[in-house]
Amino acid sequence: MKFLAIFGLIFAMLGLTLALKDPICELEAGVDGNGLIKCAAFMPKWSYYADSNQCSEFVYGGCGGNDNKFGSQAECEEKCKE
């Protein structure tokens, strides 16, 4: 009986940990523009790549895109990196 309780607790904690990851981190990485044109600004940003669990720098043009862009590597890793 104790085994089942411990197993259930571990399973619940694992599920909670996985559920806490911000949905922003699942968005497409490094997106800029509206799909047809790139924008003209030059703003270095960081984006999270879920497939490699890494944050990488990209140049954001200033329009379009999504919320998977961060001002620093530290901010990106704090929010998304597992």
For each residue, the residues with C-beta under 8 A, 3 or more apart:
1: 4 5
2: 5 6
3: 6 7
4: 1 7 8
5: 1 2 8 9
6: 2 3 9 10
7: 3 4 10 11
8: 4 5 11 12
9: 5 6 12 13
10: 6 7 13 14
11: 7 8 14 15
12: 8 9 15 16
13: 9 10 16 17
14: 10 11 17 18
15: 11 12 18 19
16: 12 13 19 20
17: 13 14 20
18: 14 15 21
19: 15 16
20: 16 17
21: 18 25 26 80 82
22: 25 79 80
23: 26 27
24: 27 48 66 67 68 79 80
25: 21 22 48 50 68 79 80
26: 21 23 50
27: 23 24 31 66 67 68
28: 31 66 68
29: 47 48 49 50 56 58 68
30: 47 56 58 68 69
31: 27 28 47 64 65 66 68 69
32: 38 39 58 59 60 61 63 64 65
33: 36 37 38 39 61 63 64 65
34: 37 63 64
35: 64
36: 33
37: 33 34
38: 32 33 61
39: 32 33 61 62 63 64
40: 61 62
41: 60 61 62 63
42: 59 61
43: 59 60 61 62
44: 57 58 59 60
45: 57 58 59 60 69 70 71
46: 55 56 57 58 69 70 71 72 73 75 76
47: 29 30 31 55 56 57 58 68 69 70 76
48: 24 25 29 54 55 68 70 76 79 80 81
49: 29 52 53 54 55 56
50: 25 26 29 53 80
51:
52: 49
53: 49 50 81 82
54: 48 49 81
55: 46 47 48 49 70 73 76 77 80 81
56: 29 30 46 47 49
57: 44 45 46 47 73
58: 29 30 32 44 45 46 47 69
59: 32 42 43 44 45
60: 32 41 43 44 45 65 69
61: 32 33 38 39 40 41 42 43 64
62: 39 40 41 43
63: 32 33 34 39 41
64: 31 32 33 34 35 39 61
65: 31 32 33 60 68 69
66: 24 27 28 31 69
67: 24 27
68: 24 25 27 28 29 30 31 47 48 65
69: 30 31 45 46 47 58 60 65 66
70: 45 46 47 48 55 73 75 76 79
71: 45 46 75
72: 46 75 76
73: 46 55 57 70 76 77
74: 77 78
75: 46 70 71 72 78 79
76: 46 47 48 55 70 72 73 79 80 81
77: 55 73 74 80 81
78: 74 75 81
79: 22 24 25 48 70 75 76
80: 21 22 24 25 48 50 55 76 77
81: 48 53 54 55 76 77 78
82: 21 53
